[in-house]
Amino acid sequence: CEYDSVTLSCPKGLVIVVTSAFYGRNNDVYCRKSGIPSISCDYKNAHTYVNSKCHLRKDCILNAKIGTFTDDKCEGTTKYLDVTYTCEKRMKTLRVCESSTLQMVCPTGLPIQTMYAIYGRLEPTACFNASSSQSSYNCSSPNATVEVSSRCNKKVSCSIPADNTIFGDPCVSSSKYLEVDYLCLKQYEKTFSVACEYDKLTISCSDGYYLKIVYALYGRRQQSTCFRKGLVSNTNCAAGTALIVVQSRCNYETKCTVEASNRMFGDPCVGTHKYLEVEYQCF
């Protein structure tokens, strides 16, 4: 919530890869304060800020305050910072000289995710060519990352020429190179688990794997799950805190137990027999 700090962290050997970041307000559930109006607002530089603090680090601390996100676009509204990230193995980095071909390869079933690409010259000694004038040591194509991403992301292998016809020529007469940072992203199957009200839900992953909570519901969306006669007519109730509570207890653990109770989540529908439903992945 606004004015608070949050710490992102990954287990040993993994680094943070930010997938989305939002600062502002787009719902009436998170960080509500009585008497304060809810105005929809979105600070466009949130992702840039979070990336600058956390990208490819083991852990980082984020501050949810206006000074971090420029001027207050919705003064008087309580805002919040919402970040989604994954923990991945460290990136691979490849470099080839101009007129050569860069080849990225991932194991079967693990697609390529381009993180950053340079076509140009940022180092004086890399791919040095004595026959070129080397007039610039600080040039790069502005579309390099987009171009490599569009050609290679979601594939398990990809070849891309280090060529002006693809990237343009950011520094005429200087020899250039193509350098790409990329990840081989894991694809995880999603698993559902359910516990009826008053019971405990336990989820776990095999040794060496960690939990990532994708979805959580505490309430009732249909009658058949955890059926109790006379107490299941309300099928449109859900605790707004369910996902946050389960994520805070279970993300990046190997095993986790959560009680399906009003004490844990509040009571979103008094008189209705509820259940806790969780969707998770092991990575």
QUIJO-V744447 format. One line per field, one symbol per residue. ss: DSSP state (a for helix, b for strand, c for the rest). psi: psi as a letter, one per 20 degrees, with the letter a starting at -180 (. if undefined). burial: # if it has 9 or more other C-alpha atoms within 8 Angstrom, else .. A space follows every 10 residues. Layout:
ss->???
psi->???
burial->???
This chain:
ss->ccccbbbbbc ccccbbbbbb bbbbbccccc cccccccccc bbcccaaaaa aaaaccccbb bbbccaaaac cccccccccb bbbbbbbbcc cbbbbbbccc bbbbbccccc cbbbbbbbbb bccccccccc ccccccccbb cccaaaaaaa aaccccbbbb bccaaaaccc ccccccbbbb bbbbcccccc bbbbbbcccb bbbbcccccc bbbbbbbbbb cccccccccc ccccccbbcc caaaaaaaaa ccccbbbbbc caaaaccccc ccccbbbbbb bbc
psi->rpirqqpqqq rpiqqpophq pppcpjrjgp lqppipqopp qpoijggggg ghhhpkqhrq pppnqghhkb roimpipprq popprroqqq qqpqpqqpjr pppppqqpin qpophqqpoc oiphiplpoh iqhlipjmqq pijggggggh hhqjqiqppp qnqhhgirni npiqprqppp prqopqopqq pqqqpqpirp ppqrrrpiqq qophqppocp irhhplpopi kjhoklqppi igggggghhh pjqhqppppn qhhhiroinp ipprrppppr qp.
burial->##.....#.# #..#####.. #####....# #....#.#.# ###..##.## #.###..### #####...#. ...#..#### #.#.#.##.# ...#####.# ##.#.#...# #####.#### #.....#... ...#..#.## #..##.###. .##..##### ###...#..# #..####### #####..... ..#####.## #...#...## ###..##### #.#..##... ##.##.###. ###.###..# ##.####### #...#...#. .######### ##.
